[in-house]
Amino acid sequence: MNGTSKDIALSFSYLRRLTDDTGIFQHTKFGVPDRSKGYTSDDNARALIAAALAYTQRKDEESLTLSHTYLSFLYDAQNPDGSFRNFMNYDRAFAEKIGSDDCQGRCIWALGCAIAESTLPDNLRNTCKYMVNQALPVLERLRSPRAMAYALIGLTSILEAPDCLVYAFPYPDAEPSDPDFLPRERIEALTNAMAERLRENYRIYRTDDWHWYENSLTYGNAMIPWAMLKASRLPGRGEDAVIAKESLDFLIDSTFASEGYFKPIGSGGWYTKGGSPALYDEQPIEACETMLACLEAHVLFEEPAYYERALRCCEWFHGGNSLREPLIDAQTGACYDGIHAQGLNLNQGSENIISYCTVLSVMPSVRQFARNSVPKEG
C-alpha cells in the first residue's frame, strides 16, 4: 500500500467532515452528509475503532476528540438494561427502542477495542468498561453468528489487555476491586459460550465443499473466523484454531480472484451454498475486515501467505480490484461506497471512510511486523 502521511491526514479530514457534535452521519449524497438519514450506533461504533486505533498511532488531538464524540454517541444509545439503540434521526431522537443483535455485538467490539488501546486516557477507557459491564446480560442472549463474532472480538480484546482488571472508580461508590464489576470469570465464561455456539454452527453447516457457519456467505464474513482465531487463544480452546483456519481459507478461496486481487462477495445476491458468488456490489467494509482477519491468522500461524492476502485487501482500495480503479478520492481522501456493475458508486458514506481509516491506522504497525517476520524472496 502506498499511503503517505498526506493521504492519512486527508482521509481523516474527510472523516471529521462527516462528524458533527452528535456523531458521524450515516450517509452522504456524493460527499455531502445526508442529514435526512441521521446517524447509527453501527457507524459510530466502527468510527470509535478507527479513531482509537488512529490515536494509538498518531497521539493527536483530532483522533482523541473524535474518539470522545463517537463514544458519547454510544453512551447515549445504551438503554438502562445495557442494550443499545441503533438508528437516530437528525433531531437526536432515536427511532427504535433497541437495535439488532449485530448492533449489540458491534458496540461491544468497539468498546473492547478502545479498552485495549492503553494509550487512550483512563477516563475514556473507564467509560467503555462501565458500558461493557452494563451490557453483559444482553450479550448472554446473543445467538446470531455475526453478532457473537463482533462481541467475541471485543471481549477477547479486553481479556488480552494487560490492565483489563485495573479500574479507576468505574461508577459511583464502586471500589476498583469490586468483584461484581466486569469480572474476568464472567467474561471468560461468556466468550467460551459464544465460541462453543460458533463451533456448533460450524458442525451443523460444514460439508466437504462448504466450510462455513451458515448456508450462505453474506456481509461481514471475515468477522466469524477472526473471532474464532481470537477465541483459540483462550485456555482450553486451542482446537478452535483448526476451525478458524479452515473457514478463513474457504472465505479466501471464495473472495480472491485467480489473478490475485481481492473480490468480496457482492451484496447484490450474496453467495448461497450450491450457487455462485454475486459479483456486485463490492463494499469497502469487506476489504477492511478481511484484512484484519488475515493479519490475525498471520500472527497466529506465522504463514506469510496471510500477510500477503492482507496486503491485497489494502490494495483493493487503491486499484487492486476488479475495476482496476482506486476507490479513494484524490481530492478529498474520501472512499467511494463500492464497485457495482456500472463502475464506482460515487457516494462517499461513513462506513467506507471508516473502513479505509482503519486500514490506514493498522498498516504502519503491520509493516513493521512484516519487516521482522516475513522472509524476503531470493
C-alpha positions in Angstrom: 0.0 0.0 0.0 1.4 3.4 -1.0 -0.3 5.6 1.6 1.6 8.7 2.7 1.2 10.9 5.8 -0.6 13.4 3.5 -3.0 10.7 2.4 -3.7 9.8 6.0 -4.3 13.4 7.0 -6.6 13.9 4.0 -8.7 10.9 4.8 -9.1 11.7 8.5 -10.0 15.2 7.5 -12.9 13.7 5.5 -13.9 11.5 8.4 -14.1 14.6 10.6 -16.2 16.4 7.9 -18.8 13.7 8.2 -18.9 14.1 12.0 -20.8 16.8 14.0 -21.1 17.2 17.7 -23.6 14.3 17.9 -21.7 11.7 15.9 -20.9 10.6 12.4 -23.6 10.8 9.8 -24.7 7.5 8.2 -25.0 8.5 4.5 -23.9 11.2 2.0 -25.0 12.4 -1.3 -21.7 12.0 -3.1 -19.6 13.8 -0.4 -22.2 15.9 1.4 -23.7 14.5 4.6 -27.3 13.5 4.2 -29.0 14.7 7.4 -32.3 13.1 6.5 -30.7 9.7 7.1 -29.4 10.6 10.5 -26.9 8.5 12.5 -26.4 4.9 13.6 -24.7 3.2 16.5 -23.3 0.8 14.0 -21.3 3.5 12.2 -20.3 5.3 15.4 -19.1 2.1 16.9 -16.9 1.4 13.8 -15.8 5.1 13.9 -14.7 4.7 17.5 -12.5 1.8 16.5 -10.9 3.8 13.7 -10.4 6.9 15.9 -8.9 4.8 18.8 -6.5 3.0 16.5 -5.5 6.3 14.9 -4.8 7.8 18.3 -2.5 5.0 19.2 -0.6 5.6 16.0 -0.7 9.4 15.9 -1.2 10.6 19.5 -3.1 13.6 18.0 -5.8 15.8 19.5 -8.1 15.2 16.5 -8.3 11.4 16.9 -8.8 11.8 20.6 -11.6 14.3 20.1 -13.3 12.0 17.6 -13.0 9.1 20.0 -14.8 11.1 22.6 -17.6 12.1 20.2 -18.2 8.6 19.0 -18.1 7.1 22.5 -20.5 9.8 23.7 -23.0 8.7 20.9 -22.8 5.1 22.1 -23.2 6.1 25.7 -26.4 8.0 24.8 -27.5 4.9 22.7 -27.3 2.5 25.6 -30.5 1.7 27.4 -30.8 1.2 31.1 -30.8 -2.6 30.6 -27.5 -2.4 28.8 -28.8 -2.9 25.3 -28.1 -0.4 22.5 -30.4 1.5 20.2 -29.2 2.0 16.7 -30.9 4.5 14.4 -31.0 8.1 15.4 -32.8 10.9 13.5 -31.1 14.3 12.8 -33.2 15.7 15.7 -31.3 13.4 18.1 -34.3 11.2 18.7 -33.7 7.5 18.5 -36.1 5.8 16.0 -36.3 2.5 17.9 -36.2 1.0 21.4 -33.4 -1.5 20.7 -31.1 -2.2 17.8 -30.4 -5.6 16.2 -28.2 -8.3 17.7 -25.5 -7.3 15.2 -25.7 -3.7 16.6 -25.2 -5.1 20.2 -22.2 -7.0 19.1 -20.6 -4.2 17.1 -20.9 -1.8 20.1 -19.1 -4.3 22.3 -16.4 -4.8 19.6 -15.8 -1.0 19.6 -15.8 -0.7 23.4 -13.4 -3.6 23.8 -11.1 -2.2 21.1 -11.0 1.1 23.0 -10.3 -0.6 26.3 -7.4 -2.5 24.8 -5.8 0.7 23.4 -3.8 1.6 26.6 -2.7 4.9 25.2 -6.2 6.3 25.4 -6.9 8.3 28.5 -8.2 6.4 31.5 -11.4 8.4 31.7 -12.4 7.3 28.2 -11.5 3.7 28.8 -13.3 3.5 32.1 -16.5 4.7 30.4 -16.1 1.9 28.0 -15.6 -0.6 30.8 -18.7 0.7 32.6 -20.7 0.3 29.4 -19.5 -3.2 28.7 -20.3 -4.2 32.3 -23.9 -2.9 31.8 -24.2 -4.8 28.5 -23.2 -8.3 29.8 -26.7 -9.6 30.4 -27.7 -8.6 26.9 -24.6 -10.4 25.4 -25.6 -13.6 27.1 -28.7 -13.7 24.9 -27.0 -13.3 21.5 -27.3 -16.2 19.1 -26.7 -14.6 15.6 -23.2 -15.8 14.4 -22.1 -12.4 13.4 -23.4 -10.7 16.5 -21.5 -13.2 18.6 -18.4 -12.8 16.5 -18.4 -9.0 16.9 -18.9 -9.4 20.7 -16.2 -12.1 20.9 -13.6 -9.9 19.3 -14.4 -7.1 21.7 -14.5 -9.3 24.8 -11.3 -11.1 23.9 -9.6 -7.8 23.3 -10.5 -6.9 26.9 -9.1 -10.1 28.2 -5.9 -9.6 26.3 -5.4 -6.1 27.6 -2.6 -6.2 30.3 -4.6 -3.9 32.7 -8.1 -5.1 31.9 -8.8 -5.6 35.6 -7.4 -2.2 36.7 -10.2 0.3 37.2 -10.3 3.9 38.4 -13.7 4.2 40.1 -15.7 2.9 37.1 -19.0 4.0 38.6 -20.2 6.0 41.7 -19.4 4.4 45.0 -17.6 1.5 43.4 -14.3 0.2 44.6 -11.6 -0.6 41.9 -11.6 -4.2 43.2 -15.3 -4.7 43.3 -15.8 -8.3 42.2 -19.2 -7.5 40.7 -17.8 -5.1 38.2 -16.7 -6.6 34.9 -15.4 -9.9 36.5 -12.9 -11.8 34.4 -14.6 -15.1 35.2 -17.9 -13.9 33.7 -16.3 -12.6 30.6 -14.3 -15.8 30.1 -17.5 -17.8 30.6 -19.3 -15.7 28.1 -16.6 -15.9 25.4 -16.4 -19.6 25.9 -20.1 -20.0 25.4 -20.1 -17.9 22.3 -17.2 -19.7 20.8 -18.9 -23.0 21.5 -22.0 -21.9 19.8 -20.0 -20.9 16.7 -18.3 -24.3 16.8 -21.8 -25.9 16.8 -22.9 -23.8 13.9 -19.8 -25.0 12.0 -20.6 -28.6 12.8 -24.1 -28.2 11.5 -23.4 -26.4 8.2 -19.9 -27.7 7.2 -19.7 -30.2 4.4 -16.8 -31.4 2.2 -17.3 -28.4 -0.2 -18.7 -25.9 2.2 -16.6 -24.8 5.2 -18.8 -22.3 6.9 -21.0 -21.4 9.8 -24.2 -20.9 7.8 -25.6 -21.9 4.4 -24.6 -18.6 2.9 -21.8 -16.0 2.7 -23.3 -12.5 3.1 -21.9 -9.5 4.9 -19.1 -9.2 7.5 -18.0 -12.7 6.7 -14.4 -12.4 7.9 -15.5 -11.4 11.4 -16.5 -15.0 12.2 -13.2 -16.8 11.5 -11.4 -13.8 13.1 -13.5 -14.2 16.2 -12.6 -17.9 16.3 -8.9 -17.1 15.9 -9.1 -14.9 18.9 -11.1 -17.4 20.9 -8.4 -20.1 20.1 -6.0 -18.1 22.3 -8.2 -18.7 25.4 -7.3 -21.5 27.7 -8.6 -24.8 26.5 -9.8 -23.5 23.2 -6.8 -24.3 21.0 -8.9 -26.6 18.8 -10.8 -23.5 17.6 -7.8 -22.5 15.6 -8.4 -25.5 13.3 -12.0 -24.4 12.5 -10.9 -20.8 12.2 -8.2 -21.6 9.7 -10.3 -23.9 7.6 -13.2 -21.4 7.4 -10.9 -18.5 6.7 -9.2 -20.4 3.9 -12.6 -21.2 2.5 -13.5 -17.5 2.6 -10.2 -16.5 1.0 -10.8 -19.1 -1.8 -14.3 -17.5 -2.3 -13.2 -13.9 -2.3 -9.9 -13.7 -4.2 -9.8 -13.7 -8.0 -7.5 -16.1 -9.8 -5.4 -13.0 -10.8 -4.7 -12.5 -7.1 -6.8 -9.4 -6.3 -9.4 -9.2 -3.6 -13.0 -9.5 -4.8 -15.6 -9.6 -1.9 -18.9 -11.3 -2.1 -21.3 -8.9 -3.8 -24.2 -7.6 -1.7 -26.5 -7.9 -4.8 -27.3 -11.6 -4.1 -24.5 -12.8 -1.8 -23.3 -16.4 -2.1 -25.6 -19.3 -1.1 -24.4 -22.9 -0.8 -24.8 -24.6 -4.1 -24.8 -21.3 -6.0 -22.3 -18.8 -7.2 -20.9 -15.6 -5.5 -22.7 -12.4 -6.5 -20.3 -10.2 -8.5 -21.6 -6.8 -7.3 -21.8 -4.7 -5.2 -18.3 -4.9 -3.7 -18.1 -3.0 -0.4 -15.1 -1.5 1.4 -16.0 -2.9 4.8 -15.4 -6.4 3.5 -11.8 -5.5 2.4 -11.1 -3.9 5.8 -12.5 -6.8 7.9 -10.9 -9.5 5.7 -7.6 -7.7 6.2 -8.0 -7.7 10.0 -8.8 -11.5 9.9 -5.8 -12.3 7.7 -3.5 -10.3 10.0 -4.7 -12.3 13.0 -4.1 -15.5 11.1 -0.6 -14.3 10.1 0.3 -13.7 13.7 -1.2 -17.0 15.0 0.1 -19.3 12.2 3.2 -17.4 11.1 2.3 -18.0 7.5 3.4 -15.2 5.1 0.6 -16.0 2.7 -1.9 -14.5 5.2 0.0 -11.3 5.3 0.1 -11.1 1.5 -3.7 -11.6 1.5 -4.0 -8.7 4.0 -1.9 -6.5 1.6 -4.2 -7.5 -1.3 -7.2 -6.3 0.8 -5.4 -2.9 1.3 -4.6 -2.7 -2.4 -8.3 -3.2 -3.2 -8.8 0.5 -2.1 -6.0 1.7 -4.5 -6.9 -0.1 -7.7 -6.0 -3.7 -7.0 -9.6 -4.7 -7.7 -12.0 -6.0 -10.4 -12.4 -2.5 -11.8 -8.7 -1.6 -11.7 -9.6 1.8 -10.3 -8.9 3.4 -6.9 -11.8 3.8 -4.5 -10.0 6.8 -2.8 -11.0 10.3 -4.0 -7.6 12.0 -4.5 -9.2 15.4 -3.9 -10.7 14.7 -0.5 -9.3 11.5 0.8 -12.9 10.0 0.9 -13.7 6.4 0.0 -16.4 5.6 -2.6 -19.2 3.3 -1.5 -18.0 0.4 -3.6 -18.0 -1.2 -7.0 -21.2 -2.1 -8.9 -21.8 -3.4 -12.4 -21.7 0.0 -13.9 -18.5 1.1 -12.2 -17.8 3.1 -9.0 -20.6 4.0 -6.6 -19.7 7.7 -6.3 -21.4 8.2 -2.9 -18.9 8.5 -0.1 -20.7 7.4 3.1 -19.3 6.9 6.6 -18.9 3.2 6.6 -16.5 3.4 3.8 -14.2 6.1 5.1 -14.2 4.4 8.4 -13.1 1.2 6.8 -10.3 3.0 5.0 -9.1 4.9 8.0 -9.0 1.7 10.0 -6.7 0.2 7.3 -4.5 3.3 7.4 -4.2 3.1 11.2 -3.4 -0.6 11.2 -0.9 -0.8 8.4 2.0 1.1 9.9 2.4 -1.5 12.7 1.8 -4.3 10.2 4.6 -3.0 8.0 7.0 -3.1 11.0 5.8 -6.6 11.9 6.3 -7.8 8.3 9.8 -6.5 8.1 10.7 -8.6 11.1 8.8 -11.8 10.3 8.1 -12.2 6.6 11.1 -13.7 4.7 12.4 -11.9 1.7 12.3 -13.6 -1.7 15.6 -14.8 -3.1 
